[in-house]
Amino acid sequence: MVIQKIDDFFLIKIYKDYMGDFNVYDRDSIKNFFQDIFNKLKDKYHLSGLVDVDVYVNLLYGMIIEIHPICNFFDEVDMRIQIHLNSIFINEIQMNEILDYENVYYYKGKFYGVYQGLSDSEILYKDIEEILEKGIKVC
């Protein structure tokens, strides 16, 4: 698990090998999973109050979680959660990597490959519809 504080929100990356027995369809599993995460955040960052949580789930990668604090009027954490199942993750790739990917798009002067676990480059996981819809599918 990788936890980053970026400006006013937290970005958490959990690779599929570290998801354990997390079940995105089970309410108790979700509750226990996020209690563990929030306990870590409370200790280090003093997170409390109302938070918005967006969970992007990708079967090859794992999960990317965004936690946006809304207000901290109380000591406990209360969350509104939205889970985006079967999210498509893409990453920017170089021209010499095109043949390593099954799905490659060219958009605004850059190449993007649908994540297959091949690259260590930054993962793009939200607001990618424009790239997939308006980009030219190379292969």
C-alpha positions as CSV (number, residue, x, y, z in Angstrom):
1,M,0.0,0.0,0.0
2,V,1.3,3.4,-1.0
3,I,-0.2,6.5,0.7
4,Q,0.4,10.0,-0.7
5,K,-0.9,13.3,0.5
6,I,-1.4,15.5,-2.5
7,D,-2.6,19.0,-1.9
8,D,-5.9,18.6,-0.1
9,F,-6.5,14.9,-0.6
10,F,-5.0,11.5,-0.1
11,L,-4.1,9.0,-2.9
12,I,-3.8,5.4,-1.9
13,K,-2.5,2.7,-4.3
14,I,-3.1,-0.9,-3.3
15,Y,-1.7,-3.5,-5.7
16,K,-3.9,-6.5,-6.3
17,D,-1.4,-8.8,-4.5
18,Y,-2.0,-6.9,-1.3
19,M,-5.8,-6.7,-1.4
20,G,-6.1,-9.9,0.6
21,D,-9.6,-11.1,1.1
22,F,-11.2,-7.7,0.3
23,N,-14.5,-8.2,-1.4
24,V,-15.9,-5.1,-3.1
25,Y,-19.4,-6.6,-3.0
26,D,-19.4,-7.3,0.8
27,R,-20.4,-4.4,3.1
28,D,-18.5,-5.9,6.1
29,S,-15.4,-6.4,4.0
30,I,-15.5,-2.8,2.8
31,K,-16.1,-1.5,6.4
32,N,-13.2,-3.5,7.8
33,F,-10.9,-2.6,5.0
34,F,-11.5,1.2,5.3
35,Q,-11.3,1.1,9.1
36,D,-7.7,-0.2,8.7
37,I,-6.9,2.6,6.2
38,F,-8.5,5.3,8.3
39,N,-6.7,4.2,11.4
40,K,-3.4,4.6,9.6
41,L,-4.4,8.0,8.3
42,K,-5.7,9.2,11.7
43,D,-2.5,8.3,13.4
44,K,-0.2,10.0,10.8
45,Y,-2.4,12.8,9.4
46,H,-5.0,13.3,12.1
47,L,-7.8,12.6,9.7
48,S,-11.3,13.0,11.1
49,G,-14.7,14.2,10.1
50,L,-16.6,13.8,6.9
51,V,-14.7,12.4,3.9
52,D,-15.5,11.6,0.3
53,V,-14.0,8.4,-1.0
54,D,-13.6,7.3,-4.6
55,V,-12.4,3.8,-5.2
56,Y,-11.2,2.8,-8.7
57,V,-11.0,-1.0,-9.0
58,N,-9.0,-2.6,-11.8
59,L,-8.6,-6.4,-11.9
60,L,-5.0,-6.3,-13.2
61,Y,-3.7,-3.4,-11.0
62,G,-5.7,-3.5,-7.8
63,M,-7.2,-0.3,-6.4
64,I,-6.6,3.4,-6.5
65,I,-8.4,5.3,-3.7
66,E,-8.9,9.0,-3.4
67,I,-9.9,10.4,0.0
68,H,-11.1,14.0,0.1
69,P,-11.7,15.5,3.5
70,I,-14.8,17.6,3.5
71,C,-15.1,18.9,7.1
72,N,-13.7,17.9,10.5
73,F,-16.4,18.9,12.9
74,F,-16.1,15.7,14.9
75,D,-13.4,13.3,16.0
76,E,-14.7,10.1,14.2
77,V,-14.4,9.5,10.4
78,D,-17.7,9.3,8.5
79,M,-17.4,8.6,4.8
80,R,-19.3,8.8,1.6
81,I,-18.0,6.1,-0.7
82,Q,-18.3,5.6,-4.5
83,I,-16.8,2.5,-6.0
84,H,-16.0,2.5,-9.7
85,L,-15.9,-1.2,-10.7
86,N,-13.9,-2.4,-13.6
87,S,-12.1,0.8,-14.1
88,I,-9.8,1.1,-17.0
89,F,-6.3,2.2,-16.1
90,I,-4.0,3.6,-18.8
91,N,-0.4,4.9,-18.8
92,E,1.5,7.1,-21.1
93,I,4.0,5.0,-23.2
94,Q,6.9,5.7,-25.5
95,M,6.7,4.9,-29.2
96,N,9.2,1.9,-28.7
97,E,6.7,0.3,-26.2
98,I,3.7,0.2,-28.6
99,L,4.2,-3.4,-29.6
100,D,4.2,-4.5,-25.9
101,Y,0.5,-3.5,-25.6
102,E,-2.7,-4.8,-27.0
103,N,-4.6,-1.5,-26.8
104,V,-2.7,1.6,-27.7
105,Y,-4.3,5.1,-28.3
106,Y,-2.7,8.2,-29.8
107,Y,-4.1,11.4,-28.4
108,K,-2.8,15.0,-28.5
109,G,0.7,13.9,-29.5
110,K,1.1,11.2,-26.9
111,F,0.7,7.4,-26.9
112,Y,-1.4,5.7,-24.2
113,G,-1.5,2.0,-23.4
114,V,-4.3,0.2,-21.5
115,Y,-2.6,-1.0,-18.3
116,Q,-1.4,-4.6,-18.5
117,G,1.1,-4.6,-15.7
118,L,4.0,-3.9,-18.0
119,S,5.0,-0.3,-17.1
120,D,6.2,1.5,-14.1
121,S,5.0,4.8,-15.4
122,E,2.2,6.9,-13.8
123,I,-1.2,5.3,-14.0
124,L,-4.1,7.4,-15.3
125,Y,-7.4,6.2,-13.9
126,K,-10.0,8.9,-14.1
127,D,-11.2,11.3,-16.8
128,I,-9.6,9.1,-19.4
129,E,-12.8,8.7,-21.5
130,E,-11.7,11.5,-23.9
131,I,-8.5,9.6,-24.6
132,L,-10.3,6.3,-25.3
133,E,-13.1,7.9,-27.3
134,K,-11.3,10.6,-29.3
135,G,-7.9,9.1,-29.5
136,I,-6.8,7.1,-32.5
137,K,-6.6,3.4,-31.8
138,V,-3.2,2.4,-33.0
139,C,-3.4,-1.3,-32.1
